[in-house]
Amino acid sequence: MKKVALTELDPRLQKQVAAAEQQLKTNPQYAMEILNGILARNPGCIEVRRSLRRAQKTILGTKKGLFDGLVGGLMAGKAAKAAEADPVAAIAAAEEVLAKKPTDAVANRTIALAAAKLGFYELAAFAYEELAAADAKNVQHHVDLANAWIAGHEYDHALTAADAGLKAFPGNGDLQEAVRKASVNKTMKKGNWEDSKGDFQSKLKDKDEALRLEQAARTVTDAGTALEQAAALAEKIQAEPDSLDLYRDIVRQFIAAGDLDSAIAWLQRGRQTTLGRADSSLERQESDLIVTRFEKISKTLREAVAAGEAAAQAGLDANEKELGEYRLKTAASLVERYPNDYAFRYELGTLLLGALRIEEAVQQLQYAQRNPKFRQPALLAIGRAFILGGKFDLAVEQLSSAKAEIAMMNDLKKEVIYELGNAFDQMGKAKEAVDEYKIIYMADSGYRDVSTKINAFYEGQKGANA
């Protein structure tokens, strides 16, 4: 589950959210129904989830039950097991409970634990906020909230949460520790050293340690320094083998040093940690690094071919073939593990299309349309697939839909219209084809070969009239 900002949603959905929020006081039932539907399709949107919770509370109230504390204690273990087994399903199940009782402690804790397992700490923090609001006298909720923000590297939010907790529970050691962690991490965060190093260093007993921390926080530009930092991080990992942050850091250092093989190896180790196994972004990073390694090899071989080394061509062909197969295999594996991630569906569809596996490509691209972000590019790709398959009438239908949906004459719309003209050309409908090319020509006469096509059409008319 990935975080999705409200502004990243389809504009139509953004308008629906705005309309629902306007109805929170006057018609909360309507707001809840609308927001429920949007959240089901976009579970990573925190703003929608917050609005939905407000609507639920307006309708159902915020009172606690007489036995909530007892039941919550008995069910805590079950919540932890559900979050560990299938965090995405656990979050969905918890939302069903909250739809009936928006202050349910077990459901909110389930969301918090499941979100943390997914590395979605902002959602975990939201769940702890709900717990703290419903049961402000429980100090653990405030501690968990501050620590969730720290885990998500949102140190200002962590300090705010911990400070609020300390007002209610002065002198609490766990909250004070959260303040310390957040303060130190905020100070060490890249870009903050020059502004705060004096105050921070004055608190450190060991000046050498201060210098080492400062050096580690700077952007690494020297490969030798990067490898030194990587060696130091490798020692830390021996002591903290489950710290995903350390694995991320060591991967960054090896990338900075240009050692992709080591970066990939450490990333693979990081993916074996508890948090790493649930983080699809690490899987994506690993595949991206492997693709980069293939591309570097291809670049070297192309340079060798250009230099006249004939034998390099065979190596280049073999590497390019292996790269294509790897991309397809990886994309298929991602779709299998994350079937509801339409970004992966779109990527697999385009790769299948490039491999001329047309029917399989169309199937994946049709799934990808379900995400508004990929709908129009997917329609374009499907249109191209139908053209390649000789189904020109179907191509016209898909491309016409995409053309109608794209309001601005941007690069995507130009591609759609160009392929629509191509489909008409393939059908022998020259007049319809040139009408499409004219639309592009009027906006951008330099686009691809539309100028040549338009001029050829008019020259043909002159010959016919002569």
C-alpha positions in Angstrom: 0.0 0.0 0.0 1.5 3.3 -1.1 0.8 6.8 0.2 -1.4 8.7 -2.2 -1.8 12.5 -1.8 -5.2 14.0 -2.4 -3.8 16.0 -5.2 -2.7 12.8 -6.9 -6.2 11.5 -7.2 -8.2 11.9 -10.4 -9.6 15.5 -10.5 -13.1 14.1 -10.6 -12.4 12.2 -7.3 -10.9 15.4 -5.8 -14.1 17.2 -6.5 -16.1 14.4 -5.0 -14.0 14.6 -1.8 -14.5 18.3 -1.6 -18.2 17.9 -2.1 -18.4 15.2 0.6 -16.5 17.5 3.1 -19.0 20.2 2.4 -21.8 17.8 3.3 -20.2 16.5 6.6 -22.5 18.6 8.7 -25.6 18.8 6.7 -25.6 15.3 5.1 -22.9 13.1 6.7 -24.5 9.9 5.5 -24.0 11.0 1.9 -20.4 12.1 2.7 -19.6 8.7 4.3 -20.9 6.8 1.3 -18.9 8.9 -1.2 -15.7 8.7 0.9 -16.1 5.0 1.5 -16.1 4.4 -2.2 -13.1 6.6 -2.9 -11.1 5.0 0.0 -11.8 1.5 -1.2 -10.1 2.4 -4.5 -7.4 4.6 -2.9 -6.5 3.1 0.5 -3.3 5.0 0.6 -5.0 8.4 0.7 -4.8 9.7 4.3 -6.9 12.8 3.6 -9.8 10.7 2.4 -9.5 8.4 5.5 -9.5 11.4 7.8 -12.6 12.9 6.2 -14.3 9.5 6.3 -13.6 9.1 10.0 -15.1 12.6 10.7 -18.3 11.5 8.8 -18.5 8.3 10.8 -18.1 10.1 14.1 -20.8 12.6 13.1 -23.2 9.8 12.4 -22.3 7.2 15.0 -20.8 9.3 17.8 -17.6 9.0 19.8 -18.7 7.4 23.1 -16.7 4.5 24.4 -18.5 1.3 25.5 -18.5 0.2 29.1 -16.3 -2.8 28.5 -14.1 -1.3 25.7 -10.9 -1.5 27.8 -11.4 -5.1 28.8 -12.4 -6.2 25.3 -9.5 -4.3 23.8 -7.0 -6.0 26.1 -8.3 -9.4 25.2 -8.3 -8.7 21.5 -4.9 -7.0 21.3 -3.1 -10.2 20.5 -5.5 -11.1 17.7 -5.0 -7.7 16.2 -1.2 -8.1 16.2 -1.5 -11.5 14.5 -3.8 -10.2 11.8 -1.5 -7.3 11.1 1.5 -9.6 10.9 -0.2 -12.2 8.6 -1.8 -9.9 6.0 -1.5 -6.2 6.8 -3.5 -5.0 3.8 -6.4 -7.3 4.5 -6.2 -6.4 8.2 -6.5 -2.7 7.4 -9.6 -3.4 5.2 -11.2 -5.5 7.9 -10.5 -2.9 10.6 -12.2 -0.3 8.4 -15.3 -2.4 8.3 -15.4 -2.4 12.1 -14.8 1.4 12.2 -17.7 1.9 9.8 -19.9 0.7 12.7 -17.9 2.0 15.6 -15.3 4.7 14.6 -13.6 4.8 18.0 -13.0 1.0 18.2 -9.7 0.6 19.9 -8.8 -2.8 18.5 -9.6 -1.7 14.9 -7.5 1.4 15.2 -4.6 -0.6 16.8 -4.9 -3.1 14.0 -4.5 -0.4 11.4 -1.5 1.1 13.3 0.3 -2.2 13.5 -0.5 -3.2 9.9 0.5 0.2 8.6 3.8 0.0 10.4 4.5 -3.4 9.0 3.9 -2.0 5.5 6.2 0.9 6.3 3.3 3.3 5.9 4.0 5.3 9.1 1.7 8.2 8.4 -1.2 5.9 8.4 0.1 4.3 11.6 0.3 7.7 13.2 -3.2 8.6 12.1 -4.5 5.4 13.9 -2.5 6.3 17.0 -4.0 9.8 16.9 -7.4 8.3 16.9 -6.5 6.1 19.8 -5.1 9.0 21.8 -8.2 11.1 21.0 -10.6 8.4 22.2 -8.5 7.5 25.3 -6.4 10.5 26.2 -5.6 9.0 29.6 -3.6 6.2 28.2 0.0 7.4 27.9 1.0 4.5 25.6 -1.1 6.0 22.8 0.9 9.2 23.0 4.2 7.3 23.1 3.2 5.1 20.1 2.1 8.2 18.1 5.5 9.9 18.7 7.4 6.8 17.8 5.4 6.3 14.6 6.3 9.7 13.4 10.0 9.1 14.3 9.9 5.8 12.3 8.5 7.8 9.4 11.3 10.4 9.7 8.8 13.1 10.4 10.6 14.6 13.3 8.6 17.8 13.7 5.4 15.8 14.0 7.1 13.5 16.5 8.1 16.5 18.6 4.6 17.9 18.5 3.1 14.6 19.5 5.6 14.0 22.3 5.3 17.6 23.7 1.5 17.2 23.8 1.9 13.9 25.6 4.2 15.5 28.2 1.7 18.2 29.0 -0.7 15.4 30.1 2.0 13.2 31.6 4.9 15.4 32.8 8.2 13.6 33.3 7.2 10.4 31.5 10.4 8.7 30.5 9.2 7.2 27.2 7.9 10.5 26.0 11.1 12.2 27.0 13.1 9.5 25.1 10.9 10.2 22.1 11.7 13.9 22.3 15.4 13.1 22.5 15.3 10.8 19.5 13.3 13.2 17.4 15.6 16.1 18.3 18.8 14.3 17.5 17.5 12.9 14.3 16.1 16.2 13.2 19.4 17.8 13.9 21.3 15.2 11.9 18.9 15.3 9.0 20.6 16.3 5.8 20.7 20.0 5.3 20.3 20.9 9.0 23.9 20.6 10.1 25.1 24.1 9.3 22.1 25.7 11.2 22.3 23.5 14.3 25.7 21.9 14.6 26.9 24.3 17.2 24.1 23.6 19.7 24.2 19.9 18.9 28.0 19.5 19.1 28.1 21.3 22.5 25.9 18.5 23.9 28.2 15.8 22.7 30.9 14.7 25.0 33.1 13.2 22.3 34.1 15.8 19.7 35.4 13.0 17.4 32.0 11.5 17.4 30.5 14.9 16.4 32.9 15.2 13.5 32.1 11.7 12.4 28.3 12.3 12.5 28.7 15.5 10.6 30.8 13.8 7.9 28.2 11.0 7.6 25.4 13.6 7.1 27.1 15.4 4.2 26.4 14.5 0.6 29.0 11.9 -0.4 30.8 12.8 -3.6 34.0 10.8 -3.2 33.8 7.1 -4.0 36.5 6.3 -1.4 34.6 8.1 1.3 31.4 6.3 0.3 33.1 3.0 0.7 34.5 4.0 4.1 31.0 4.9 5.2 29.7 1.6 3.8 32.3 -0.3 5.8 31.2 1.5 9.0 27.5 0.8 8.3 28.3 -2.9 7.7 29.7 -3.1 11.2 26.5 -1.5 12.6 24.4 -4.0 10.7 26.2 -6.8 12.5 24.9 -5.3 15.8 21.4 -4.4 14.4 20.6 -6.9 11.7 16.9 -6.0 11.5 17.4 -2.2 11.1 16.0 -1.4 7.7 17.3 2.1 7.8 20.9 0.9 8.0 20.4 -1.3 4.9 19.0 1.7 3.1 22.0 3.8 4.1 24.6 1.2 3.0 22.8 0.8 -0.3 23.0 4.5 -0.9 26.7 4.5 -0.1 27.5 1.8 -2.6 25.4 3.5 -5.2 27.4 6.7 -4.6 30.6 4.7 -5.0 29.4 3.2 -8.3 29.4 -0.3 -6.9 26.0 -1.6 -8.1 26.7 -5.2 -7.4 27.3 -4.6 -3.7 24.3 -2.2 -3.6 22.1 -4.9 -5.0 23.5 -7.6 -2.6 22.9 -5.4 0.5 19.4 -4.4 -0.7 18.6 -8.1 -1.1 19.7 -8.7 2.5 17.6 -5.8 3.7 14.6 -7.2 2.0 14.9 -10.3 4.3 14.2 -8.2 7.4 10.8 -8.1 8.9 10.0 -4.7 7.6 11.8 -5.3 4.3 9.7 -8.3 3.4 6.6 -6.0 3.4 8.1 -3.1 1.6 7.4 -3.3 -2.2 9.5 -0.1 -2.8 12.6 -2.1 -1.9 11.7 -4.7 -4.5 11.2 -1.9 -7.0 14.6 -0.4 -6.1 16.3 -3.8 -6.5 14.8 -4.3 -10.0 15.7 -0.7 -10.9 19.4 -1.3 -9.8 19.6 -4.5 -11.8 18.2 -2.8 -14.9 20.7 0.0 -14.4 23.5 -2.6 -14.3 22.3 -4.2 -17.5 22.1 -0.7 -19.1 25.7 0.2 -18.1 26.9 -3.0 -19.7 25.0 -2.2 -22.9 26.5 1.3 -22.9 30.0 -0.1 -22.7 29.3 -2.7 -25.4 27.8 0.0 -27.7 30.9 2.1 -27.3 33.0 -1.0 -28.2 30.9 -1.6 -31.3 31.2 2.1 -32.3 35.0 1.7 -31.9 35.0 -1.1 -34.4 35.1 -4.1 -32.2 32.9 -6.5 -34.2 32.8 -9.2 -31.5 31.1 -6.8 -29.1 27.9 -6.8 -31.1 27.1 -10.4 -30.1 27.6 -9.5 -26.5 25.4 -6.4 -26.9 22.6 -8.5 -28.4 22.8 -11.1 -25.7 22.8 -8.4 -22.9 19.8 -6.6 -24.5 17.9 -9.9 -24.8 18.6 -10.8 -21.1 17.6 -7.3 -20.1 14.3 -7.6 -21.9 13.6 -11.0 -20.3 14.5 -9.7 -16.9 12.2 -6.8 -17.1 9.3 -9.0 -18.2 10.0 -11.6 -15.5 10.2 -8.9 -12.8 7.1 -7.1 -13.9 5.1 -10.3 -14.0 6.4 -11.2 -10.6 5.3 -7.8 -9.2 1.8 -8.2 -10.7 1.5 -11.6 -9.2 2.4 -10.4 -5.7 0.6 -7.0 -5.9 -2.4 -7.7 -8.2 -4.1 -4.4 -7.2 -1.1 -2.2 -8.0 -2.1 -0.9 -11.4 1.3 0.8 -11.9 2.8 -2.7 -12.1 -0.1 -3.8 -14.4 0.6 -0.9 -16.8 4.4 -1.6 -16.8 3.9 -5.3 -17.6 1.4 -4.4 -20.3 3.8 -2.1 -22.1 6.6 -4.6 -21.8 4.4 -7.3 -23.3 3.4 -5.0 -26.1 7.1 -4.3 -26.8 7.6 -8.1 -27.0 4.6 -8.3 -29.4 2.7 -10.5 -27.0 -0.4 -8.6 -27.9 -3.3 -10.5 -26.3 -1.4 -10.7 -22.9 -0.5 -7.0 -23.2 -4.2 -5.9 -23.8 -5.3 -7.9 -20.8 -2.9 -6.2 -18.4 -3.5 -2.7 -19.9 -7.3 -3.2 -19.4 -6.6 -3.8 -15.7 -4.4 -0.7 -15.6 -7.2 1.5 -16.8 -8.9 1.1 -13.4 -6.4 3.6 -12.0 -7.2 7.1 -13.3 -3.5 7.9 -13.5 -2.9 5.2 -16.0 -6.3 5.1 -17.8 -5.4 7.3 -20.8 -1.9 6.0 -21.4 -3.4 2.5 -21.2 -6.0 3.4 -23.8 -3.2 4.6 -26.0 -1.2 1.4 -25.6 -4.3 -0.7 -26.2 -5.0 1.2 -29.4 -1.4 0.5 -30.5 -1.9 -3.2 -29.6 -5.0 -3.4 -31.8 -3.3 -1.7 -34.7 -0.4 -4.2 -34.4 -3.0 -7.0 -34.3 -4.9 -5.7 -37.4 -8.0 -4.8 -35.3 -8.2 -1.3 -36.7 -11.9 -0.6 -35.8 -11.2 -1.5 -32.2 -8.1 0.7 -32.2 -10.2 3.6 -33.4 -12.7 3.0 -30.6 -10.0 3.0 -27.9 -8.1 5.9 -29.3 -11.2 8.0 -29.8 -12.1 7.5 -26.1 -8.6 8.6 -25.0 -8.8 11.6 -27.3 -12.1 12.7 -25.9 -10.9 12.4 -22.3 -7.7 14.4 -22.6 -8.7 18.1 -22.4 -5.3 19.8 -23.2 -3.3 19.3 -26.3 -0.3 17.9 -24.5 2.2 15.3 -25.7 0.0 12.4 -24.7 -3.0 13.8 -26.7 -0.7 14.3 -29.7 0.4 10.6 -29.5 -3.2 9.5 -29.2 -4.4 11.5 -32.2 -1.4 10.4 -34.3 -2.1 6.8 -33.6 -5.8 7.4 -34.4 -4.7 8.8 -37.8 -2.5 5.8 -38.2 -5.4 3.5 -37.6 -7.5 5.3 -40.2 -4.6 5.1 -42.6 -4.4 1.4 -42.1 -8.1 1.1 -42.8 -7.6 3.0 -46.1 -9.6 5.9 -44.8 -7.2 8.7 -45.9 -9.7 11.5 -45.4 -10.4 10.6 -41.8 -6.7 10.1 -41.2 -5.7 13.4 -42.5 -8.4 15.1 -40.4 -6.7 13.7 -37.3 -3.2 14.8 -38.5 -4.6 18.3 -39.1 -5.5 18.6 -35.5 -1.9 18.0 -34.5 -0.6 20.2 -37.4 -2.6 23.2 -36.2 -1.1 22.9 -32.7 2.4 21.7 -33.5 3.4 21.4 -37.2 6.8 20.0 -36.2 5.4 17.0 -34.4 6.9 13.8 -35.9 6.0 13.6 -39.7 2.6 15.2 -39.6 3.8 18.1 -41.8 5.0 15.6 -44.4 1.7 13.7 -44.3 -0.4 16.9 -44.6 1.7 18.2 -47.5 1.5 14.9 -49.3 -2.3 14.9 -48.9 -2.6 18.4 -50.5 -0.2 17.5 -53.2 -2.3 14.5 -54.0 -5.4 16.8 -54.2 -3.6 19.0 -56.7 -2.8 16.1 -58.9 -6.4 14.9 -58.8 -7.7 18.3 -59.7 -5.2 18.8 -62.6 
